Amino acid sequence: MSTQQITNYFRLHNVKQFQESISEVANSVYYVFAGKSTPYSAGDATIPAIIKSDKETYYDPYDNMVFGKRVIPSSVAVVAPRYNWTAGTKYNAYRGNEDLSTKQYYACVNTGSTYAVFKCLDNFGNSASTIPPDPTQTGPNDEYYSTSDGYVWKYMYEVDATIFNTYATTQYLPILANNDVVANAVPGAIEVYSITYPGSNYNTFLSNNFTSADLRVGGSTVTYNIANNAVNSVNFYKDSFIYLASGPGAGQGKKIVDYQVLGSLKTITIESAFTTPPTAATTYEITPSVLISGDGRNAIARAIVNTSSSNSIVRIEVLSRGNNYSYATATVVGNTGGVSNAASIIPILGPKGGHGSDPAYELGGTALCISVSFANTETGTIPVANDYRQIGLIKDPLFANVVITTLNLSGSFVVGETVTQANTGATGVVSSWDSISALQLTNVNGIILTGNTTVNYLRGGSSNTTASVSTYQVGGASKNFNTFDQRHRYTFNPISGVFIQDEQVFQTDIQLANAFFHSNSASTLSLTNQRGNLNTGNTIIGQQSSASANLLFHYPPDLIVGSGEVLFLENQYPISRSNSQTETVKLILQF
């Protein structure tokens, strides 16, 4: 028997492939659509689940579809679970040997004008976070950032609030990489150490200032005297660490390789000279050192002693994170006399490429947000009457009726041939051609553009005829491919009464030809869920209102019913449309 696991790399690969399919040259075309203007069968008080059946995921969505809007590259962002920084929360520290998919190991901070995301590298012994990480106190060039509550954070990115809120929901936040953070990431670095047991009796700690007599004893650049209160035992501080805490040379540290006591003189020898020599204005600290073994290089750390708790190890301070470690072990080295109760620490290796190199992977970005706004009528191309209670995503639907006015004609198109537009790759099948300029296409796939004879010209697949596109109409309206209207629209003459929204209408026999009344203007009556043929020149009747009207001319739905692929569906409470409002729809696609 075997075990299997789909990795997050595979899931993120699918996320990115989907994202790229919107923007690449041979791209797919996606639309977010609104549908189901009629109430649910059991009423709108309860939202029904969507059954994974062909009826509810294929046939019904096309019947219920009312209108849609195209997804563009800026409509899409990779998202991860949203964890707002909250005081008193115990955030999980990043650990590369754990499954972090359900853990809060990063936090989002709202600054008012921006949102900043930080990864938790250390949670100070599993304590609660009380101080929020502050993006004004750190940035892309910092390896890590510590707050006064003992937490260690990694600045990942910061996003303008407007952009953030375009994609964010209460449960998800967008991942938008900071290029400087990515560039500054170091593969195989050790940026934090986990203290699994603090130990005790680490007595090699000392803090003081150098005096002029302490510096470069006997002219040596590696020999220094230390304070009189240092321990009198020879080699007591050997293999410990001296760190220049403030003043000239601050931030440097060296391993102590020898310690001698001669009367009142207490002298250390360090492994190599300081790059910037200390002076009498320099404060130094002697602490236990950290011995690091592994296949990388240049990692340096020191151990900080808690003198209030049996001289145990409270923190490992990273002085150099090193690089290219794929494995590592670490040991705290205390006074030479030995430590009776040794601490245990584990170097924590970062993810592939280092912390910040791939925020989408590091934060578990295995979902995608598609954010589309329906702005009132979208310049007269979608309805603002009635409501909708289902949203969805459709890929590569075919437009049923596109009439193109051509220019620069060379040849003559043939009914039934497929024409292709150079550059865009859009195609369509010729349904009629007046041999002059009016070219009618059906089964149109892709986005047809106007103008540019040499780039966006049309070419007939069998006739080899070419022409440029001057203008076009979609579904009888002068509009582009950014939206579609999937209602059946009829010009009409009213006869009597007023139709009731969402009532069923029919001709002669309701069992043979019926639909649901959606809305009407002074000249156009719009229907959804049409079954059978409602013949123009005949009368339709409202089942509840008994209103009647004579149908004159039929504008069929913009899309060919059943074309494309419905990829996502979501039922929700009814959303009423208005000419003075914009609804922003956010689809979260899990991969």
N, C-alpha and C positions, 0 to 999 in steps of 0.2 A: 504493500500500500504506500502511495506517495502523497506528499503534501505540495500544494501549489500556492503561489501568491502573486497577484498582479501588483507590480510596484507602482509607486507614485510617479516615477519617471514615465511609465507607459501611459498613465492617466493624464499627466501633464502634456505628454506628446499629443494625445488626442485633442486636448484643449487647444493647443497651439495650432494643430492642423486645421481645426474648425475655424479658428480665428483667421488663419492665413487664407482659408478658402474664400473669405469675403473680399480680401484685398488683392490677391494675386491676379496676374494677367488673365489666365483662363479661369476666372472666378465663378463660383456659384452665386446665385441671387436668392436672397432670403427676404421674407416679409413677415412682420408681426401682424397678426390679424385679430379683429374683434368679431365676435359672432354671438349667436343665440340671443336674439332680441325678444323671443317669446319666453314666458316663464317656464321654469322647470315643471316636469309633470306632477310633482308633489307640492308645488308652490316654491316660493323663493325664501322661505324661512330657514330652510336647511340646504346647504350646498351638497349636491350628490357627488359621490365618487365617480371617477371615469373608469369604466371597465375596459381592460385590455382586449377588446374584441374588435373585429373588423368593422362592425357596425358603428361603434362609438369612437374609433380612432381613424376611420377612413370615410365611410358613407355619411355619417351625421355631420362631421365638421364642414364638409363641402356644402351640405344643405343649409347649415346654420350660419355660414360665413356671411358677414355684412360688408366689411371693408378691411383694407390692410395698408401698411406703410413699409417701404423698403428699409432694410437694415444696411447701414453704411459702416465702414471701418471704425469710425469714431463712436459708434453705438455700442461697442463691445469692449469688455475688460475682463481679465482674469480676476476671480474673487476667491477669498478664503473666509472661513468662519470669523465672525466679528467678536472680539473681546475688548470691550471698553475698559480702560484703566479705572479701577474702583478701589478706594481706600479700604484696607482690611482684607483684600483678596490675597490668597496664597497662590502666586503664579508658579507654575512648574518651570524649573530651570531646564534649558536645552540639554538633552543627553542623547548622543548619537546612537546609543545602544538600546534605546527605548522606542516603543510605538507612541508617537506624539499626536496621532491623528485626533484623539478625543481630549487632549490636554490643553490648558491655557498656558502656553509658553511664550506668548507675545501679547502686547497690549497696545491699544489705540488711544492716543491722547488728543482731546479736542482743545485746541488753543484759542478757538474763537474764529480765526480767519483761516486756519489750516487744521489738518489732521496729521499727526505724526505717529509712526508705527515703530515700536521697539521690541526686539527679541530679548527675552530674559536669559542671561547666561549663568547667573547665580542668584539664588533666593535667600541667601544668608541663613543657611541651616533650616530651610523650609519654614521661614517666618512669613508673616503677613507684610505686604507692601503698604507703606504709609505715606511715602513721598512719590509723587508722580514723576516719571522721567520728563525732562524739560528740553525740548529741541533747541532752545536758545543757549543751553549750556553745553551742547555737544554738536556733532555734525559728521559729515561724510568722511572726514580725515581722521576721526578718532577710532582707535582700535576697539575700545569699549568705554563705558561711562558708568560711574558709580554714584548712587544717591546716598543720602545720609542715613537711610534705613538699612544699609548694608547690601542692597540689591545691586547687581551688575547688569547693565543693559547694553545692547548693541543697537545703535541707530540704524534703521533700515531705509526709511524714506519718509518724506513729508509731502503732502498734497494740498493744494488750494481747496478750500471748503466747497466751492461751487463744483469743481471737478469731482471731488470725493462723493458729494451727494448725488451726482448724476448716476452713479453706479451702486452706491451703498444702500443696503436695506438694514432693518433691525438685526438681521442675522448674518449678513455678509458685508465685507469691506473690499474695496478694489485694491489690487496690487499693482503699483506703478513704480517701476524701478528707478532709483537714483543712480545715474550713470557714474558719478564719482564714487559712490559706495561700492558699486560693482567693480570699478577699476582698482580700488584700494584693497579689495579682498585678497587674502593670502592663502594659497592651498596648504593644507597640512599644518596650519598654525595651532598653537595651544594657547587659548585666550582665557581659560579658566580651569581651575582644579577643584575637584569635589573632595571635601573632607569627610570621609566615611567614618572616621573615628579620630577625635581630637588629641588623644593621648594626654600625657602630663609630664611634669618635671623637666620641661625644656628651659633650662636656666641660663642659656647663652643669650641674654638680652642686655643691652647697654645703650644709653643715649647720652651724648654730651657734645661739647664744642671742642674743636682743636685749639691748642695754643700755638704760638709761633715756635715753641721748642718741640712740639710734637711732629712737625712737618719734615718729611724727607730726612730721617735720622741718618747721620753720617754721610749725607749727600745722596743717599739711595732714593730712587723714585718709587720704590715698592715697600719702604719701611717707615712705619709711623708709630709714635707713642700714643697710648690711649689713657683715659682718665685713671686717677689713683684708686677710684672705687671699683675698678675691674677686679675680677676674681684673681687670687694670687697663684693659682695652680698653673704650672707650665703646660702649654698646649691645650688649655681649657677651651680657647676660642678657635682652635685649629679646625678647619673645614666649615666654620661658620661663615657668615656673610656680612660685609660692611657696606652700608648704603649711605650715600651723601644726601641727606634729607633736605637741606636748605643751604643757601649761600653759594659761593663760587663752586662750580663742579656739580651742583645739585642734579639728581636723577641718575647718577652713575653708581654702579655697585661692583664689588669684586669679592671673590672667594678669598678667605684667609688661609694661607698655607702653613703659617708658623706663628706661635705665640710664646714669647719668652718673658720671664720675670726676673729682674735683677735689682734687688733692693726695692726702691720706690718706683723704679722704671718698669713700665709694662709695655712691651713692644710687639706689634703685629707685623707680619710680612704678607703682602697680598700677591695674588697670582701674576699680575701685570700692572703696569703703571696706569693711572687715570689719564684719560685723554685731556681733560681740563683739571689741573691739580687743585686740590682744596687749599684753603687759606685759614687763617685764624678766625675768619668770619663764617666758616663752614660748620654746620651741625651734622653729626654722623649718628648712625644707628647700627648696632651689631645685633643680628638675629640669627636663628637657625637658617641654614641654607637648604635648598632643594636640589637633590641629585636627580637629574632627568636622563633616562636611557631610552633610546629608540632609533629609528632609521632616518630621522630628520636632523636638523641642525639649528643651533643658535637660540634655543629656548632657554630663558633664564628666569628664575623666580626665587623669592625668599618667603620664609614662613613668619607670620606675625604671632607673637605670644600673648595670650590673655593672662596677665599677672593676677587677675582677680579670680581665676578659676584654675588653680593648681598648675599654673604655667603650662596650660594646654595650648594647642594650636587653634587659633580662631579664624585665620584667613591666610590664604596664599596670594601674595601680591606678584603679579606678572610684570617683569621688567622688560622682557623681550619674548614675544610670542613664538619666535622661530618660524620655520617653514618646512614643508615637505615631509611631515611625519604621517605615516600610515598606521603606526603603533607607537606606544610610549608607556613607560612606567615612571613613577616618581617616588622618592623617599625623602623624608625630612631628616636632616642631619643636625643633631644637637651637640651638647658638650661632649668632648672626647671621652669623658668618664663613663659615657653610656647613659641611655634613657631607659628607666625601668618599665615605662608604660608608653610604648611607641605609638605615634599617630599613624593613621593610614590615609593616604590621599591617592586620587586617581586623576591623571591628566585627561581633560575632555577635548577630544579632537572635534573640529568643526565639520560641517558637511563638505561634500565634494566642491572644490573651488574656494572654500573658506566662507566664513560668515559674511553675508551680504552679496555674494557672487551671483546668486540666482534666487531672488526673493520669492518668485512664484513657486519654486520647488520647496524652498526652506519654510514657507508659511503654509504649505499644504494647499496650494492653489489648484485644486482639481475640479473647479467649477467655473462657469462663465456667466457673466451677466450681460444680457442684451437689453439696453435701455432705449426705448423709443417713445417719443411724445406725439400724441395726436392733438395738434394745435387747431382748435375749432374746426373750420371746414378744409384746412390745408389748401387754401386758395381755391375753394369751390370744388374740390375733388372727392371729398368724403362727406357723409351725411352728419348733421348735428341733431337730428330728431331721434326720438326713441332712446333705447338703452342697449347695453350688451352685458352678458354675464359669462362669456367664455373668451379667453385669449389663447392664441396659439402661434406656432412658428411653422411656416411652409417654405420648402426649398424648391427652387427652379420650377415654379408653375409656368404654364404656357398662356400667353394672352391670345384671346379668341379673335379679336377684330382690330387690326391696326391698318389705317389707310395712310399711305405715304404720298406726298407730292414730290415728284422726282425732278431733278435737273441734270443737265449734261449727259443725256441719254446716249448710249451707244448700243444699238441692237434692239431686240424686243423680247420682253419676258414671256414665259410660257406658264399657263395655269398648271398648277401641280408641282412645279419645280421648287426646289429649296434655294432661297437666296441667303447669302452670308454677307455681313458687313465686315470689311477689313478692319483690323485693329481691335474693335470691340468683340468680335466673334459672335455677335448676335445673329440668330437665324430665324427664318420664317418660311412658310409655305404659301406660294402665290395662290390666292383664291379668286382673284379677278384682276384684269389689266386692260386699261382702255386704249392701249397702244400709243398714248400721248404722254401722260404724266401721272395719272392716278393708279397707284399700285396698292392693291388690297392684300394683306397677309393674314394668315391664321397660324396657329401653333407657334407663336413667336416666343423664342427662348432667348433671354439676355436683355440687354439695354441698348436700344438703337439710339444713335446720336445724330444730330443734324450737322450739315456743313462739311467743309473740307473734302474736296473732290479726290485728292490723292490719298487720303488716309481713311476716311470713313465711307468710302464708296460701297455700294451694293454690287454683288456679282451673282448672276443666275447660275445655278449648278449645272444645268444642262444646256441652256442657251448661251452661256458665257456673256450675257448682256451685263453692262455696267451702267450705274447711275449714281448720282449723289442725292442725299436726302435734304430737301428744302424744308419741309414741315411734315408733321404727322398728327393724326388723331388716334386716340385710344378709346375704344368703345363709344365712338361718336362724339367724343369731347376733345377739345384742344388742350391736352395735358401731356406730362411726361410719364415715365414708368416708376415714379417714386411712390405712387399710391395705386390702389385699385378699388373699384366699387363692384361688389359681387351681388348686388340686388338685381332683380328683373325690373326694369324701368319701362313704363308705358306712357306715351302721351294719351290723353283721354278727354272725353266730354262727360261731365257729370250729368246724371239723370235725376237722381233723387237721393235725399238723405246724406248722412255723414258717416264715413267708415270709422270703426272703433279700432284703436291701436291694438295690434296683435290678434285681431279676430281673423278667422278663416274666411276666405273668399273663394268663389267657385263660378264655373260656367255650366249651366244646364244640369249636369250630374256631378255632385261633389266628389263622388268616388273616382271619377275619370280625370278631372282637372281641377286642382285647387292650389292655394297658396295662402300665406299669412300677410295681412296688410301691415306694412312697416310705417309708411308716411307718405305724404304727398305735398307737392307745391301747387301753384295755380295751374300748371300745365302738365306736370308729370306725377304719376302714381307709382310708388315703389313697393315691391313685394319680395318676400323671402320664402324659402322652403317650398319652391314651386314644384308641383307634381303634375306631370302631363303637360299638354299644350293648351295655353289660354290663347284662343285665336283672336287676332285683331279683327275689328269690325263687329265683334260680338260683345255682349254685356256680361260684366261680372257682378255678383251679388254678395253682400256681406252676410254671413251666417247669423250674426247676432243683431246687427244694426238694420239689416234688410236694405241698406243703402245700395245704390247701383250706379254703374258708370259704363260707358262704351269705350272699349280699348281701341286706339287708333294705330300707333306704331310701337314696335317692341325694340328696346335696347337690351340685348341679353347681358349677362354678367361679363365683366372684363376678362375673367380667367376661364379657361376650359375646365369644366367641372371634372374632378378626378385627376387632373394633371399635377405634376410635382409630387412632393412627399410631405405629408404632415409629420413634423418631427416632435412637436411638443403641444400639449393641451393643458389648460388649467381652468377649472370652473371656479367662479367667485360670485359674490353678491352683485346684484345689478348695479351698473354704473350708467347714470343718465348723461346724455350728451347735451351740450349747449354751445351756442355760437360765441359765447364769451368765456370759454374755459379751455384749458389744456390738460389732458390726462397723460401722465407719464407711466408707461407700462414697463416693468422690469421682470424679465424672465431669467430665472436661475437654472442653468443647465448643469446637471451633475454628470461627471465623467468617471 
